[in-house]
Structure formats: structure tokens, C-alpha cells
């Protein structure tokens, strides 16, 4: 009897097509690995679990982070979305690009760094985004990214990093939402 039941199930599996559910991770303008980081004293409030900061709200994908900052909280993503999860961000050549367009909202000023390939810690070419209570779209030219230990080399970049360095004066936390991120002459 068991043999007939097993044979029947195998036959049914071969003749009845399974409805495959496409598995597609959330992406924000083609970038999928929006990950959080922070020092030991900083408390991550959003995302509540894990490090992936992408959420879908009202049919729209956004990156959203919230920290009770003691030292720093950060949100970063590799420019090359094919970078394997958990590995060093791959090198990208943005030398044909002049700017990036960003739509964001933050309750604190945010330092946006453009990191060279394989460079960790220290000081990186950056620009400071002002706090804004409403979503704001801005175009940032790469020539405005300054302050790194070495001049920015757009032919050898790997990731963007948003650093939140203090809590808001009016809130006991620092929060950042990113709604759009596009790079001139680059398709992820």
C-alpha cells in the first residue's frame, strides 16, 4: 500500500506543475545591500532585527535606519550590486560619472562618504547632507566630495557610506530615510 501511495505522489509531482514564486530581494534603484553598522555603545532601533535596511512601504522601497547614537550609526551599500553578501565591496569605475542624485530625509546632518576600494576606517572623501524634515532631492557632484586622506579616484571606488554621528536635538535618536539613489552614467 505504501508503495502505491509513494508512486502516486511521485506521479502527481511530475504531472502537476508547481507554482514557482519568484524570489526577488528588495532593491532601491538597483542597489540591494543597504546594511547597517554601529559602534558597541550605539543602539540600532531600525531595522529591529538584522542589518538589511530596505523596507517596502505603500508599494515603494526605501532604506530606513534609526539609531540611538553614542559614537556612530551607519548605512552603507556596495556600488556593484553583484558583490557577494558579506564580502569586500567590488571595485567600480565611475570616472565617466559626474554626479549622483539622492532623495532623502534625515533628522540630523548625515556625512555621505564615497569609499575607495579596500579602504576601511579613517577619513574618506565625503560631503555633509543637511537635516531635512521633508524628503529632499539633491544633485551632488563628485568634485564636492573632499576631506579624504588621498584625493578621490573615481576609477577605484567601492561603496557609499552614510554616517550618523549624533542624535537629533529634538529626538533621542538619529534617523535617515533614502528614497532614491542614482549615479550619472552608471546602471547597477
N, C-alpha and C positions, 0 to 999 in steps of 0.2 A: 504494500500500500504506500509506504514511504517513497518507494522508487517512482510510482506513478505520480505522486504529488510533486516530487522534485522535477521529474520530466515535464510536467505540466507548467510549473513555474519557469523553467528554462525556456520552454517553447513560447510562453507568454512574453517573456522579456525580449525575445528575438523578434516577435511579430508586432508588439505594441511599442511605438516609438515613445521614448521618454521626452518630456517637455524640458529641454535644456534651458536653464535660467542663466543668461549671460551675467558673468561676474565682472563688473567694471568698478574699479575704485573711483572715489570722487576725485575730480581734478578741478583746479582753478586755472583757467586759461591754458590748460595743457600741463600744468605743474601739479604733481600728485603727492609729493613727500614733504608736506608742511609740518615740521616737527618742532616740538618744544624742548627747551633746556633751561636750567637754572642752577644757582648755587645751592648749597645744602640748607641754608637758612631761609631761602625764599620758598614760599608755599605756592604750588600751582593750583589754581582754583578752576581753570578751564583749559583744556579738557579735564573732566573729572577723573577719567582713567586713561592711562596710556599717554602717548606723546603726539599722536596724529591730531592736528588742529583743524582739519577740514570738517565742516558741517554743512548740511543742507537745510535751508530754512525757506519756506514758501517757494520751493522749486529752484532756489538759487544757491549755488555753492559759495561758501565763504570760508576764510581762515579766521579763527577766533581764539584768542588767548586772553587769560586773565590771571594775574599773579598778585600775591601779597609780597611785595619786593623788599628784601633786606639787602641783597647785593645786586643781583640782576635776574631778569627773566628774558628769555629769547625765543624767537620763532625763526627758523631757517628752512631753506629748501635748496636742493641742488638744481642748477640751471638745466642740466641734462637729465630729463625725467627717466632715462634708461639706466641711471645709476642704481645698482642693486641696493635694496634696503639694507641699512646698517653698514654700508661700505663707504670709503672715501669718495667724495663727490668727484665726478669725472671732469676733466678739462674741457672747456668750451672756448671757442674763438669768437669773441664779439667785436672784433676790430672793424667790422663793417657797420656796427650799430653806433648810433649817436645818443640815443636816449631810451628811457623806459617810461611807461605811463602806468600810473598807480592810482587806484581808488581805494581810500582807506578812511577809517575813523579811529581816533585814539583819545583817551582822556589824559594822556601825558605826552610830552615830546618823546619821539622814538628815533633812535640812531639806526639808520639803514646802512649796513656795511656791504661792500662788494668784495668778496674774499678771493684772493689768488688761489690757484690750485695747490693743495697740500700745506697751506699756511694756517696754523692754529694759534690761538691766543694772541696776545699783543695788540698792536694798533693796526687797523686796516683802513683803506680809503673808505670814506663814509660821508654821509650827509645827514643832517638832523631834520626830521619831519615835525612840524609843529602839532601840538594837540589841536583837535577839532571835534566839536560835539556833533557835527553832521558829516555824512560821507563827503569827502572832498576828492576831486580828480586833479592830479598834478602831473606835469611832464618834467622829468628830472634828467638833465643832460649829464652824461658820464664825466664830462670835464669838471663838473661841480663836486665830484667825489674826491676829497682831499684828505690829508692828515695821516696817510699810511706811512709805514717805515720806509717803503720804497714807492716810487710813482706807480700809478695804476697801469697795468699791462693788460689791455682788453683781449689780447690773443691768448691769455693764460688765466682765465677766471673759472671758478667752480660753483660758487653758491652766493646767495643773498642771505643776510642775517639781520633781523630786526631786534634791536636791544632795547629793553625797557629797564631803566636804571633807577626809578623811584616810583613810589605810589603817588597818585593824584592828591593835591591838597584837599579837595572836596570829597574824596573817596578813600577808603582804606585799601585800595588796590590800584593796579595799573592794568588797562585793558586795551586791546588792539583788534580791530576787525579789518580784514583785507578783502575787498570785493572784486578787484580786477588787478591784473599784473601783466603787462605786455611789454616786450622788448623789440625795439626797432630792428628790422631785418633779421629777426630770429623767430623760428617756429619750433616750439618744443615737440 
